[in-house]
């Protein structure tokens, strides 16, 4: 049903492409997505996000781990983890996200999720954005395991991502290599945390910057690099 709607929506003529390096289990990346949507309204132009992979937990077992156990060890105690969750929930409420930390039972390995996003990109930015939104909602609103290949396959089918037709396709060498290459590129660029937001090769924000600041930064870049219209920027 969602796929049919997606196919009927044309790419905007006045769209601007923003690059976001993120991880599927980074709550601030979800907040940043919403703030970019609000920045789009401020600018009066559609901001299309191109998603780039980053694993916050690259050594995570492929099957993931119990979230409470993992976060208690990472942050020193479950109580500290809950305090951090409360901060995220407050930020989420500002942009219309109701985080359901109570439903999140596992901290997943996100590599295959990034493979799905890479596959979705082959259908265009719009499809990739729909899949990114669905993955964020799956984890943060529904408590789904976005490391589970069956879950990811279901999402691929939901949005007509034809590069992922079977669970085994999530391990296709070409897609795996593409994600690993992108991760190495992020590492060589010095990215150590997410989200990182950039526009026309210039870093706009390291973190989920407020929408007014995002809009101002993008406006300044547009003012110094030239004029953008009809999807093309000229010097």
C-alpha positions in Angstrom: 0.0 0.0 0.0 2.7 2.4 0.9 4.7 1.4 -2.1 1.9 2.4 -4.5 1.8 5.9 -2.9 5.5 6.2 -3.1 5.5 5.4 -6.8 2.9 8.1 -7.5 5.0 10.9 -5.8 7.2 12.7 -8.3 10.7 14.0 -7.4 10.4 17.7 -6.5 11.8 20.2 -9.0 13.2 22.4 -6.3 14.8 19.7 -4.2 18.1 20.0 -2.5 20.1 17.0 -1.5 21.5 16.8 2.0 23.9 14.0 3.0 23.4 12.4 6.4 25.7 9.8 7.9 23.7 7.9 10.5 23.0 4.6 12.3 19.6 3.0 12.5 19.7 2.8 16.3 20.8 6.3 16.8 17.8 8.2 18.3 19.4 11.6 17.5 19.5 10.5 13.8 15.7 10.1 13.9 15.4 13.5 15.6 17.7 15.0 13.0 15.5 13.6 10.2 12.5 15.4 11.7 14.4 18.6 12.2 15.6 18.5 8.6 12.0 18.2 7.6 11.2 21.3 9.6 14.2 23.1 8.1 12.8 22.3 4.7 9.6 24.2 5.5 11.6 27.1 6.8 13.6 27.2 3.5 10.6 26.7 1.3 12.4 23.9 -0.5 12.3 20.2 -0.3 15.4 18.6 1.3 16.0 15.1 0.0 18.3 13.1 2.4 20.9 10.8 1.0 21.7 8.3 3.8 25.2 7.1 4.5 26.1 4.2 6.8 27.8 4.3 10.2 27.8 1.6 12.8 27.9 2.8 16.4 28.5 -0.8 17.5 30.6 -2.4 14.7 31.5 -5.4 16.9 27.9 -6.1 17.8 27.1 -9.9 17.4 25.1 -10.4 14.3 22.1 -11.5 16.3 22.3 -8.5 18.6 22.2 -8.4 22.4 19.7 -7.7 25.2 19.3 -3.9 25.3 19.1 -3.6 29.0 22.3 -5.6 29.5 24.2 -3.8 26.7 23.2 -0.3 27.8 23.8 -1.0 31.5 27.4 -2.0 30.7 27.9 0.8 28.2 26.7 3.6 30.5 27.5 2.2 33.9 24.0 1.4 35.0 20.5 0.9 33.8 19.4 4.0 35.7 21.9 6.1 33.7 20.6 4.6 30.5 17.1 5.5 31.4 18.2 9.1 32.2 19.7 9.3 28.7 16.5 7.8 27.2 14.5 10.5 29.0 16.6 13.2 27.3 16.0 11.7 23.9 12.3 11.4 24.6 12.1 15.1 25.5 13.8 16.0 22.2 11.6 13.6 20.3 8.5 15.1 21.7 9.5 18.5 20.3 9.4 17.1 16.8 6.5 14.7 17.1 8.3 11.5 17.9 7.1 9.3 20.8 10.0 7.1 21.6 8.9 3.7 23.0 12.0 2.6 24.9 9.8 0.1 26.7 9.3 -1.8 23.5 13.0 -2.0 22.6 14.2 -5.3 23.9 17.4 -5.8 21.8 20.2 -3.7 20.6 20.6 -5.0 17.0 23.5 -5.3 14.7 22.7 -2.7 12.0 24.9 -3.7 9.1 22.2 -5.5 7.1 19.9 -2.6 7.7 22.5 -0.4 6.0 22.7 -2.9 3.2 18.9 -2.5 2.8 19.3 1.3 2.6 22.0 0.9 0.0 19.7 -1.3 -2.0 16.8 1.1 -1.6 19.0 4.0 -2.9 19.2 2.1 -6.3 15.5 3.0 -6.7 16.2 6.7 -5.9 16.4 9.1 -3.0 12.7 9.1 -2.4 12.6 5.3 -1.9 15.7 5.4 0.3 14.0 8.0 2.5 10.8 6.0 2.8 12.9 3.0 3.9 14.9 5.0 6.4 11.7 6.4 7.9 10.3 2.9 8.1 13.4 1.5 9.8 13.5 4.3 12.4 9.8 3.8 13.1 10.3 0.1 13.3 12.9 0.3 16.0 12.0 3.4 17.9 8.2 3.3 17.8 7.4 -0.4 17.4 10.4 -2.1 19.1 11.1 -4.3 16.0 14.4 -6.0 15.6 15.9 -4.1 12.7 18.8 -6.6 12.7 16.5 -9.5 11.9 16.9 -10.4 8.2 13.2 -11.5 8.1 12.1 -8.0 9.3 14.4 -6.3 6.8 13.1 -8.5 4.0 9.6 -7.5 4.9 10.5 -3.9 4.7 12.2 -4.4 1.4 9.1 -5.9 0.0 6.9 -3.2 1.5 8.7 -0.6 -0.6 9.5 -2.6 -3.7 13.3 -2.8 -3.1 13.9 -5.3 -5.9 17.6 -5.7 -5.1 16.5 -7.5 -1.9 14.1 -10.4 -2.9 15.4 -13.0 -0.5 17.0 -13.0 3.0 20.2 -14.1 1.3 20.3 -10.9 -0.8 21.1 -8.9 2.4 24.5 -10.7 2.2 25.1 -10.1 -1.5 28.9 -9.4 -1.9 28.3 -6.3 -4.1 26.0 -4.6 -1.6 28.1 -5.6 1.4 31.2 -4.2 -0.3 29.3 -1.0 -1.1 28.4 -0.5 2.6 31.9 -1.3 3.8 33.4 1.1 1.3 31.1 3.8 2.5 32.0 3.1 6.1 35.7 3.3 5.4 35.1 6.6 3.6 33.3 7.9 6.7 36.1 6.8 8.9 38.8 8.4 6.7 36.8 11.6 6.8 37.1 11.5 10.6 33.5 10.8 11.4 33.4 9.4 14.9 29.7 10.0 15.8 26.4 10.5 14.2 24.4 12.2 12.9 26.7 14.2 10.7 24.8 16.4 8.2 26.4 18.0 5.2 25.3 19.9 2.2 27.3 20.4 -1.0 30.3 19.0 0.6 30.2 21.3 3.6 29.4 20.0 7.1 26.3 21.6 8.4 26.0 19.9 11.7 27.6 17.2 13.9 24.5 16.3 15.8 20.7 16.9 15.6 21.0 20.7 15.3 17.8 22.7 15.7 15.8 23.3 12.5 16.4 27.1 12.4 20.1 26.6 12.6 20.1 23.9 10.0 18.1 26.2 7.6 20.4 29.1 8.3 23.5 27.0 7.6 22.1 25.7 4.3 20.9 29.1 3.3 24.4 30.5 3.9 26.0 27.7 1.8 23.6 28.5 -1.0 24.5 32.1 -0.8 28.2 31.5 -1.1 28.2 28.7 -3.7 25.7 29.9 -6.2 22.1 29.6 -7.2 20.1 26.4 -7.0 16.8 25.7 -8.9 15.2 22.9 -10.8 17.4 20.4 -8.9 20.7 22.0 -10.2 23.1 24.3 -8.4 25.3 26.6 -10.5 28.3 28.7 -9.4 
